[in-house]
């Protein structure tokens, strides 16, 4: 369902300050921006974690994995984002957390 002011059904996607800071620390700020742009078109990208009610509105929580880039030294990261479908308008996505994936454990 799309709003008359958003005929393509796109949403507003934003990164929280904390998630942006963590992405920068991990060297993942550029790939996080690419994901943010993708989420404007595909807000349900990733694995659905759960659905909650926040302020009387439905919010869907998703996790998306971004592969590591060994050439740049960037680890794989998991990104958690919250999608609030409309109504209310406009639908929004909030990237809330960027967490490095645990490195593989050596065989014992």
C-alpha positions in Angstrom: 0.0 0.0 0.0 1.4 3.4 -0.9 0.6 6.9 0.2 -0.5 9.4 -2.5 2.6 11.5 -1.8 4.8 8.4 -2.2 3.6 6.6 -5.4 6.5 4.3 -5.5 5.9 3.1 -2.0 9.3 4.2 -0.8 10.0 4.9 2.9 12.2 7.3 4.8 15.3 5.5 6.1 17.7 6.9 8.7 20.6 5.8 10.8 20.7 6.5 14.5 23.7 8.5 15.8 24.9 5.4 17.8 24.7 3.1 14.9 26.5 5.6 12.6 29.3 6.0 15.2 29.6 2.2 15.6 29.7 1.7 11.8 32.5 4.3 11.5 34.5 2.6 14.3 34.2 -0.7 12.4 35.0 0.8 9.0 31.5 -0.1 7.8 30.1 3.4 7.3 30.1 3.3 3.5 28.4 -0.1 3.3 25.9 1.0 6.0 24.9 4.0 3.7 24.4 1.6 0.8 22.2 -0.6 3.0 20.2 2.6 4.1 19.6 3.4 0.5 18.5 -0.1 -0.2 16.1 0.0 2.8 14.3 3.0 1.3 13.1 0.6 -1.5 13.0 -2.7 0.4 12.3 -2.0 4.1 11.7 -5.7 4.9 15.2 -6.7 3.8 16.8 -9.2 6.1 15.5 -11.7 8.7 12.4 -10.8 10.7 13.3 -10.9 14.4 10.0 -9.9 15.9 7.1 -7.6 15.6 6.3 -5.2 18.5 3.8 -2.4 19.2 5.5 1.0 19.9 3.2 3.9 20.8 0.2 2.1 19.4 1.9 1.5 16.1 3.2 -1.8 14.6 7.1 -1.9 14.3 8.9 -4.8 12.7 12.5 -5.6 13.7 14.9 -7.1 11.2 18.5 -8.2 11.2 20.7 -8.0 8.1 24.2 -9.4 7.7 26.9 -7.4 5.8 29.7 -9.7 4.6 33.3 -9.0 5.8 35.8 -7.3 3.5 39.2 -8.8 4.2 40.9 -6.4 1.8 39.9 -3.4 3.9 40.0 -5.2 7.2 36.2 -4.7 7.8 34.6 -7.5 9.8 31.2 -8.9 9.0 28.5 -7.0 10.8 24.9 -7.5 11.7 22.6 -4.6 11.3 19.4 -4.3 13.2 16.7 -2.0 11.8 13.1 -1.2 12.8 10.5 -0.7 10.1 7.3 1.2 11.0 4.9 0.6 8.1 2.2 3.1 7.4 0.0 4.4 8.8 1.2 6.8 10.2 2.7 8.4 7.1 5.4 8.3 6.0 6.6 4.7 6.6 10.0 4.8 8.2 13.1 2.6 8.7 15.4 3.3 11.6 18.8 1.6 11.6 19.4 1.1 15.3 22.4 -1.1 15.8 25.6 -2.3 14.0 27.3 -5.2 15.7 30.5 -6.9 14.6 30.1 -10.6 14.0 32.2 -12.8 16.3 35.4 -14.0 14.5 35.6 -17.7 13.8 37.0 -19.7 16.7 40.1 -21.8 16.0 39.6 -25.5 16.2 40.5 -26.9 19.6 
